[in-house]
Amino acid sequence: MESFLENAETRNSRDQANGQINAFIANVEDLTSALKDVNAPEIARVKAKVKMALSAAKSALADGAAQVRTQARQVSANTDSFVRDNPWQVVGIAALIGLAVGVFAGRRTN
């Protein structure tokens, strides 16, 4: 149960961080498009650097998402394999979890 909560908390933190990163990227893109008419050499250099950084950030986000999908598929395949190879152990584990939830729920109502 504790590892499930940690995974949910980790997932929530990651989703928040991804949302903030995506918002930051959108803001930077808006800024660079607003500065497109400014022809100063210093601004042009900064815009070029920002565009390269944005490209790298987008690539890193895409790579991270691909890695998460790959890991999720692997975990799913491993879980499926375990359940198929050990059906009675899975039934026993599920029964124990159900029993524990029942005991804890019964204690809370008293």
N, C-alpha and C positions, 0 to 999 in steps of 0.2 A: 504494500500500500504506500509506503514511504517513497519508494522509487517511482511509483506512478505520479505522486504529487511533485516530486522533483522534476520528472519529465514534463509535466503540465506547466510547472513554473518556468522551466527552461524554454519550453515552446512559446509561452506567453512573452517572456523577455525577448526571445529571438524575433517574434512577430512585431513587437514594439520597436525594436532596433531596426528591423527591415523597413517598417513604416517611416521611421524618422530618416533613415538613409534615403528612401525614395522621395520623401518630401524635400530633403536637402538637395538632391539631384535636380528635382523639378525647379526649385528656387534658383539654383545656379544656372540652369538652362534659360529660365526667364531673364535673369540678369544678363547673360551673354547675348540673348536676342535683343534686349533693350539697348545694349551697347554696340549693336552692329553698325550703326550709322556714324559712330565716333571713329575718326581716322588717325588718331594720334599713334605714333609708333609704339609708345609704352603700352597703351591699351591693347594694341594688336598683339604684342608679345604676351601680355597677361591672358588675353582671350585664347590664344593658341595653347598656352599651358593649361588653362582651365578645361578646354575641350579635350586635351589629352588625358587629364585627370578624370574627367567625366567618363570618357571611354573606358579607362582602366577600371573605374568604380563599377560601371555597368557590367563589364566583363567579369569582374570578381563576384558580383551578385549572381549573375547567371551561372557561373561555375559552382558557387555555393549551393544554389538551388538544385543543380544537376547532381551534386554530390549527395544532398539530402534525399533526393528521389532514389538514387542508387542504393543508399543505405536502407531506406524504407523497403525497397524491393527485396533486398537481401534478408532483412529481418523477417519480412513476410514469408519468404521462401523457407527460411530456417524454422519458423514457427509452424508452418504447414507441414514440413517434413517431420518435425518432432511429434505433432499431433497424429500424423498418419502412422508413424513408427511406434508410438506409445499411447494408444487410445485409452487404455485402462488407467494409466498414470494420470492422464489429463482428467479423466472422470473423477478419480480420487482427489486430485488437487482442487477441482471445482467443488466437490462435495465438502471438502475441508473449509474452503473459503465461504461457502454457503452456511456451513455450521457456525463458523466464527462470526459472520455477519448477523446470524440469528441470535447468537448468544449476546453480542454487544447491543443489538437492538432490544432484546429482552431486558437487559440490565438498565437501559435508559428509560424504559417505560415504567419501571418500578419505582 
